[in-house]
Amino acid sequence: MRARSAIADIPYLEAAAAIRPDHSIGYVTLGRCLERLGRTHRAREVCEKGIAVAKRCGDLLPLQEMQRQLASLP
């Protein structure tokens, strides 16, 4: 994912999270975009929220991915 693509994707991913707040994969992708752009504080917030969603919904793969991503953020 290139930075230009990440910038363009963020509004759509945020809208998708608002429309389908229980879709944990959306949080994974949004967190990656934010991290790619150096917006680590916001990426951390998104991962934390996504982890809560994934736990509630029983989505193990997105949960593990976001936990790894969160641990790697500075």
N, C-alpha and C positions, 0 to 999 in steps of 0.2 A: 504494500500500500504506500503510495507516494504521498508526500505532505500536501500537495495540491488536492489530491483526491480526498484526503482526510478532512481538509477544511471544508470541502464541498459536501461531504457526507454527514458531518456533525448535525446540521439542522434536521436532516431526514431521520437520523438515528434517534435524536431527542424526541422528535414527533412520534416516531414508532413506539418509543418507551412510554410516552404519555397515552397513546392509544391502546397499547397492549402491555400494561405494566407487569404482567406475569410471564412475559416472554423473555426468559433469562438469557438467551443467545444474543438478544439485542444489547444487553448490558456488556457482554463480552466484547462485541464489536465496537461499541461506543467507547469503552474504556481503552481499547487499543488505539483508536483514532486520537483520543485525547493525549495518551502517552506519547504517541508519535509526534505530536505537536508541542511536546514539552509542558503540557498543562497537567502536571502530575497531581496537583492538589485535587483538581476536578476528577481526574482519572481515579484517584483513591476513593472519592465520594461515590462515584458510579460503581466501582467494584464492590464497595461495602454494601450498597443498596442491592446490587445484583446478587451478591452472596446470600443476602437475606431472602430474596425472591427464590433463588435456586433451592435453598434449604426448604422453604415453605412448599415449593412445588415438587420436590424430590428429583430435581434435575442434577444428577451427579456429575456428568461431564462438564457442563458449564460451571458448576460449583468448583470443581477442581481447577479448571482453567483460571477462573477469577481469583482463587486463593493463591495460585502461583504468580499471577500478574501482580496482585496486591503485595506479595512478599518481595517482588523484584523492584517495586517502585522506590525511588530514593526518598 
